[in-house]
């Protein structure tokens, strides 16, 4: 069983949302505008991108010319380049299975939000974990959020053993959104085989979305990890482009972001989602 909450983290500064990007080639500049929203067209691909140096420090001061974005190995032209601390809609998924009972007070780092704390206390802890179902439900809930930048934080201590949805379907749905997912695995060593499988899944979830997976040795480290997550969110670049492949065929498009370091800077590595699904295409119920 998982508890799900949605909140705007108070640690993130509330400043104006980036202004609208230019329209795609051939489209009226006034078409599709939605106030100050960054998204003006469903074809715009948005990448929340973290750039680190070889010492794992955030690389500041980069410009659009320092980035090269490829979709299916074809270079794309950036329509948006931003580096701003924007408001975030953030969801929280906490594994509330029986094994998490003693850990729950220490991972409830949002106790300043009474509604979320009350919800956690009201849920009975049981033996099963339906993490995939909870993540899919959270992604649907985040679609209703008002902020353009969406983040999901998942905290669990074990392997999913109760979800109706498959891992493949969950990854596919993650790649249909631009939500960044951070996972925290409180994995014990009682069953190393199960812990290894759970670790691999959490890493896949984060990699698909451009987030990170954390595996603290002590549950008391969760609070520090959450501060690291907030720091990561606040130091991301926003890159967006209109794909040169305009087919609405529902196919998966791989994404790669390369960073060209300014003169005098060492090697820089970009982290962002590894791809997305184009709109359109036949609908399918497969994967359940």
C-alpha positions in Angstrom: 0.0 0.0 0.0 1.3 3.5 -0.8 0.3 6.9 0.4 0.2 9.6 -2.2 0.3 13.4 -1.6 0.6 16.4 -3.8 2.2 19.6 -2.6 4.4 22.6 -3.6 7.6 22.2 -1.6 8.1 25.3 0.6 11.9 25.1 0.1 11.5 26.1 -3.6 11.4 29.8 -4.3 8.2 31.1 -6.0 9.3 33.3 -8.9 7.6 34.0 -12.3 7.2 31.1 -14.7 9.3 31.4 -17.8 7.7 33.3 -20.6 6.2 31.5 -23.6 8.6 30.0 -26.2 8.5 31.0 -29.8 6.0 29.0 -31.9 7.1 26.2 -34.2 8.1 27.1 -37.8 5.0 28.1 -39.8 2.8 28.8 -36.8 1.3 32.2 -35.9 3.2 33.8 -33.0 -0.2 34.4 -31.2 -1.5 30.8 -31.7 -1.7 28.6 -28.7 -0.5 31.1 -26.1 -1.6 30.3 -22.5 -0.6 33.3 -20.4 2.8 32.8 -19.0 2.9 29.0 -19.4 6.0 27.6 -21.0 3.9 25.1 -23.0 2.3 26.6 -26.1 2.1 23.5 -28.3 1.7 19.8 -27.6 4.6 19.1 -29.9 7.1 21.1 -27.8 9.5 18.7 -26.0 10.6 20.0 -22.6 13.8 18.8 -21.0 14.6 19.6 -17.3 18.3 19.1 -17.4 20.9 18.9 -14.7 24.6 19.5 -15.6 27.4 18.4 -13.4 31.2 18.7 -13.6 33.7 15.9 -12.8 33.4 16.7 -9.1 29.7 16.3 -9.2 29.1 20.1 -8.8 26.3 21.9 -10.6 27.7 23.7 -13.7 26.5 27.3 -13.7 26.7 30.0 -16.3 26.1 27.9 -19.4 24.4 29.3 -22.5 22.3 27.8 -25.2 25.3 27.4 -27.5 26.8 25.0 -24.9 24.1 22.4 -25.5 23.4 20.0 -28.3 20.2 18.1 -28.3 19.6 15.0 -30.4 16.4 13.1 -31.0 17.0 9.7 -32.5 20.5 10.9 -33.3 19.2 13.9 -35.3 20.2 17.3 -33.9 17.4 19.6 -32.8 17.2 23.3 -32.6 16.4 24.8 -29.2 13.2 26.9 -29.0 13.6 27.5 -25.3 16.6 27.9 -23.1 16.1 28.9 -19.4 18.0 28.7 -16.2 15.5 29.9 -13.6 14.3 28.8 -10.2 10.6 28.2 -11.2 7.6 27.1 -9.1 7.1 23.3 -8.9 4.2 21.0 -8.5 5.5 18.1 -6.5 4.0 14.8 -5.6 5.1 12.4 -2.9 4.6 8.6 -2.9 5.4 6.9 0.4 5.4 3.1 0.7 3.1 2.4 3.6 3.5 -1.3 3.8 3.9 -3.1 7.1 7.7 -3.1 6.8 7.7 0.7 6.6 5.8 1.2 9.9 8.8 2.0 12.0 10.4 4.2 9.3 7.3 6.3 8.6 7.8 9.0 11.2 11.3 9.7 9.8 10.4 9.9 6.2 7.4 12.1 6.8 9.5 15.2 6.2 6.5 17.2 5.1 4.9 17.2 8.6 4.4 20.9 8.3 1.6 20.1 5.9 -1.2 18.8 8.1 -3.3 17.2 5.4 -0.5 15.0 4.2 0.5 13.9 7.8 -3.1 13.2 8.6 -3.5 11.1 5.5 -0.4 9.0 6.4 -1.6 8.4 9.9 -5.0 7.3 8.7 -3.8 4.6 6.3 -3.4 1.1 7.7 0.0 -0.5 7.1 -0.3 -3.8 5.4 2.1 -6.4 4.0 1.8 -5.5 0.3 3.5 -2.9 -1.9 1.8 -1.6 -5.0 4.4 1.0 -6.0 3.8 0.8 -9.8 0.0 1.5 -9.4 0.8 4.4 -7.0 3.2 6.0 -9.4 0.8 5.7 -12.3 -1.9 7.3 -10.1 0.4 10.0 -9.1 1.3 10.8 -12.7 -2.4 11.2 -13.5 -2.9 13.4 -10.5 0.1 15.6 -11.5 -1.5 16.3 -14.9 -4.0 18.4 -13.0 -1.3 20.5 -11.3 -1.0 24.2 -12.2 2.8 24.4 -12.5 4.7 23.5 -15.7 7.5 21.8 -13.8 6.4 18.6 -12.1 8.4 16.4 -9.8 7.5 13.1 -8.1 9.4 11.8 -5.0 9.0 8.0 -4.3 10.1 6.5 -1.0 10.0 2.7 -0.6 11.7 -0.1 1.3 11.1 -3.1 -0.9 10.0 -4.8 -4.1 6.6 -4.2 -5.6 4.4 -7.3 -4.9 0.9 -6.1 -5.4 0.5 -3.8 -8.5 -1.9 -4.6 -11.3 0.3 -2.7 -13.8 3.5 -4.0 -15.3 6.9 -2.4 -15.0 7.0 -1.9 -18.8 3.7 -0.1 -18.8 4.8 2.1 -15.9 8.0 3.1 -17.7 6.1 3.8 -20.9 3.7 6.1 -19.0 6.6 7.9 -17.3 8.1 8.5 -20.8 4.8 10.0 -22.0 5.2 12.8 -19.4 7.9 15.4 -18.6 7.6 14.7 -14.8 11.0 14.2 -13.1 11.0 11.3 -10.6 13.4 10.9 -7.7 13.4 7.6 -5.9 14.7 6.7 -2.4 15.2 3.0 -1.7 15.5 2.0 1.9 16.5 -1.5 1.0 17.6 -3.9 3.7 20.0 -6.7 3.2 17.8 -9.5 4.6 17.0 -10.7 1.1 19.8 -9.5 -1.2 18.1 -10.9 -4.3 14.9 -8.9 -3.7 16.9 -5.8 -2.8 18.9 -6.1 -6.0 15.7 -6.3 -8.1 14.1 -3.4 -6.3 17.3 -1.3 -6.8 17.3 -2.0 -10.5 13.6 -0.9 -10.8 14.1 2.3 -8.9 17.1 3.2 -11.1 15.0 2.5 -14.2 12.3 4.8 -13.0 14.6 7.6 -12.3 16.6 7.2 -15.5 13.5 7.3 -17.6 12.4 10.6 -16.2 15.8 12.4 -15.8 15.8 12.1 -12.0 18.0 10.2 -9.6 17.8 7.1 -7.4 19.1 7.2 -3.8 19.9 4.2 -1.6 20.7 5.5 1.9 22.1 3.0 4.4 20.2 4.7 7.2 16.6 6.0 7.2 17.7 9.1 9.1 19.5 10.1 5.9 16.2 10.6 4.0 15.9 14.2 5.2 19.3 15.1 3.8 18.5 13.4 0.5 15.4 15.5 0.2 17.4 18.6 0.6 19.7 17.3 -2.2 16.7 16.7 -4.4 15.4 20.2 -3.8 18.9 21.5 -4.7 18.9 19.5 -7.9 15.5 20.8 -8.9 16.5 24.4 -8.4 19.7 24.1 -10.4 18.3 22.6 -13.6 18.3 24.1 -17.1 15.1 24.1 -19.1 15.7 23.1 -22.7 12.8 22.7 -25.2 12.5 22.1 -28.9 10.0 21.3 -31.6 11.0 17.9 -33.1 12.0 17.8 -36.7 10.2 14.5 -36.9 6.6 15.8 -37.0 4.9 12.4 -37.4 2.2 11.8 -34.8 2.7 8.0 -34.8 3.0 7.3 -31.0 6.5 5.9 -31.4 9.3 6.2 -28.8 11.9 8.9 -29.6 15.3 8.6 -27.8 16.9 11.8 -26.5 20.5 12.7 -25.9 21.9 16.0 -24.5 25.6 16.8 -25.0 27.3 19.7 -23.3 30.1 21.7 -25.0 32.2 23.1 -22.1 33.1 26.8 -22.2 36.8 27.4 -22.7 38.7 26.5 -19.5 36.0 24.3 -18.1 36.5 20.5 -17.7 34.2 17.8 -18.9 30.5 18.4 -18.2 27.7 15.7 -18.1 24.0 16.4 -18.7 21.3 14.4 -17.1 17.7 14.5 -18.5 15.0 12.0 -19.5 16.1 9.4 -22.0 13.2 9.8 -24.4 9.5 10.3 -24.9 6.6 9.0 -26.8 5.3 11.0 -29.7 1.6 11.9 -29.6 -0.9 9.9 -31.7 -0.6 6.4 -32.8 -2.9 3.4 -32.1 -4.1 3.1 -28.5 -3.4 -0.1 -26.8 -4.3 -1.6 -23.5 -1.3 -4.0 -23.5 1.1 -4.0 -20.6 -1.3 -4.4 -17.8 
